[in-house]
Amino acid sequence: MQEIAHGVRLPDSPREFGFFIDGAWQHKGEGYVRHSPSHDIPVTRTIRCTRDDLNEAVAAARRAFDDRRWSGLPGGERATILLRAAEGIRRRLDEIALWEVLENGKPLSQAKGELNHCIACFETAAGAARLLHGDSFNNLGDDLFGMALREPVGVVGLITPWNFPFLILCERAPFILASGCTLVVKPAEVTSATTLILADILSESGLPAGAFNVITGSGSDIGQALSEHPDVDMLSFTGSTAVGRSCVQASAASNLKKLGLELGGKNPIIVFADADLDDAADGAAFGISFNTGQCCVSSSRLIVERSVADKFEAILAKKMKKIRVGDPFDPETQVGAITTNAQNKVILDYIAKGKAEGAKIVVGGEALQFGRGRYIAPTLFSGVTSSMAIAREEIFGPVLSSFRFDTPAEAVSIANDTIYGLSASVWSKNIDTALMITRRVRAGRFWVNTIMAGGPETPTGGFKQSGWGRETGMLGVEEYTQVKSVHIGIGKRSHWIAS
């Protein structure tokens, strides 16, 4: 360890990781060194797997599925292993949080909070493994009985993003495993460490070899190959809408595999004049700044009632100026580093474009310099029109665009004026208003007088071009099953051919 950052020792050389296939670690292949986005030092070295490695991983997952070493277990036995994994995460929480911060740049306090949610995901999935069931049909007459069986889809390819490397993994993997499916996971190349740690935890928890495999490498190579693989029965992808389209094309060109997609968002936060404006401003500041705005459900479009718009923007700007941006290991930090150089440039380019198109910066709008790392101040634009790029395109950074409305119908119109439909939030003390907006705005997740709230018990997913399918909760297990109808004849058959 070379130095201490707010009580945390930074590594003096990158931690070496292999990849995980059929219950065993492999270390062959070209290495990729990841530099910390907050401290500019090398922190991990992972392997750039080949397509042969991918084929080996898929074959291992196929064997583990077909011989029923996992899918053939009672739900209770699968639940026991998932609960052991939850305890394994709890024991190694500090270790996982450290490497999440070093690779991603998010604040340590946030990483630890996310890990508590991850533990809850495994515990919820364990319960769901016991409760997963089909249906029966006793209404087909005295000579026929019907059943609908839920069976696991098979081998699932899981591609996870760099913004929430462990959280997105844990909102998918335990529910997929609970269904009886086996997995090949491809994490983002820049944030692979915690996925590999989970492979270790699952193995120690008694998960059979081959049920959970991790291959590492680039999305354009290994990720694309996983999408196209003819022996993968379903693909779960979280990322941009543009890349999601390529998954659809790969599925169609290979084996028409089932898809689960959580894609982009340009999410509205609607504030009415009768709302608690201080609460709503705090929610808006949190909603755009959490995880440096690198969050698919970030509330990036503020839609506020005109009669209070000036007052609300002033309250919001005051709050946003107080957000503590800095070293993620500082316990006071609320917003950490931008995860990649490429994303840092994208965000700054959008800020420049917003200014060029005539929007007004109320607060923020610049890169922050701390001697190392990449940081951007939470930014609020006012005077935004629907034709501007910052109003329509997903920025994936701490940039909030403010609109104004006069009637509830206009608020709904502005909120729905997007190709996306991932999440939305409404703030009003009038329950009629709040329910009307909730019903009319097209979004898969909705919050009333709160934001980014909820647990793994409820389903997540998007409308429109924000994705297909649902994750977490009971629906998040059922998503990875297929339904088989079974009809059982009772008694003597009425012969078609006369004797």
Summary of the structure (lengths in Angstrom):
residues: 499
radius of gyration: 24.1
end to end distance: 87.7
largest distance: 93.0
contacts: 1826
relative contact order: 0.14
helix: 40%
strand: 23%
